[in-house]
């Protein structure tokens, strides 16, 4: 019985650490997303500032063991500024 209780306690602690690690990864990913957004905004050419202000960090996605960070700019003319159409 004692070994069973010890094994169960160990299992619960490992599960708690795993959950905390997942939360920490999301937090770190969000912080990186903010840094990427700030860098994109700093590199955005400014005419009236609208394009620069519209950069946004999208929600962090977890796909298998990967955390995906995306930034986007919803301004309709962002692609024209980026690619020069």
C-alpha positions as a printed Julia matrix, in Angstrom:
85×3 Matrix{Float64}:
  0.0    0.0     0.0
  2.73   2.45    0.9
  4.35   2.11   -2.54
  0.98   2.7    -4.2
  0.46   5.94   -2.28
  3.98   7.08   -3.05
  3.55   6.3    -6.74
  0.24   8.17   -6.82
  1.78  11.19   -5.07
  4.68  11.19   -7.53
  2.27  10.95  -10.47
  0.24  13.91   -9.19
  3.37  16.02   -8.71
  4.63  15.21  -12.21
  1.22  16.12  -13.67
  1.24  19.42  -11.75
  4.72  20.25  -13.04
  3.61  19.4   -16.58
  0.58  21.7   -16.31
  2.73  24.53  -14.94
  5.28  24.08  -17.72
  2.51  24.36  -20.32
  1.26  27.59  -18.7
  4.81  28.95  -18.55
  5.35  28.16  -22.24
  2.23  30.1   -23.19
  3.32  33.05  -21.03
  6.82  33.06  -22.54
  5.37  32.74  -26.04
  3.09  35.73  -25.44
  6.06  37.77  -24.21
  8.04  36.84  -27.33
  5.05  37.76  -29.47
  5.0   41.23  -27.92
  8.72  41.64  -28.65
  8.2   40.54  -32.27
  5.24  42.91  -32.61
  7.28  45.79  -31.22
 10.12  45.0   -33.64
  7.71  44.86  -36.59
  6.18  48.18  -35.54
  9.63  49.76  -35.21
 10.46  48.67  -38.77
  7.14  49.82  -40.24
  7.42  52.94  -42.4
  5.38  55.82  -41.05
  3.22  58.15  -43.06
  0.35  58.8   -40.69
  1.15  56.03  -38.18
 -1.99  53.95  -38.72
 -0.12  50.92  -40.09
  2.43  51.03  -37.29
 -0.25  51.1   -34.59
 -2.28  48.17  -35.96
  0.25  45.39  -35.35
 -1.28  42.74  -33.06
 -0.18  39.55  -31.36
 -2.51  36.68  -32.15
 -3.41  34.04  -29.53
 -0.69  31.44  -28.98
 -1.48  28.12  -30.65
 -0.18  24.79  -29.42
  0.19  22.18  -32.13
  1.6   18.91  -30.82
  4.77  19.97  -28.96
  5.08  23.36  -30.66
  3.86  26.76  -29.56
  3.03  29.0   -32.54
  3.39  32.77  -32.2
  1.8   34.95  -34.88
  1.65  38.68  -35.35
 -0.62  40.32  -37.87
 -1.54  43.69  -39.23
 -5.18  44.0   -40.25
 -4.65  47.25  -42.19
 -5.99  46.63  -45.72
 -2.94  48.23  -47.31
 -0.3   46.4   -45.22
  0.54  43.96  -48.04
  1.02  46.85  -50.47
  3.53  48.49  -48.14
  5.3   45.17  -47.52
  5.38  43.84  -51.08
  4.98  47.03  -53.14
  2.03  45.97  -55.3
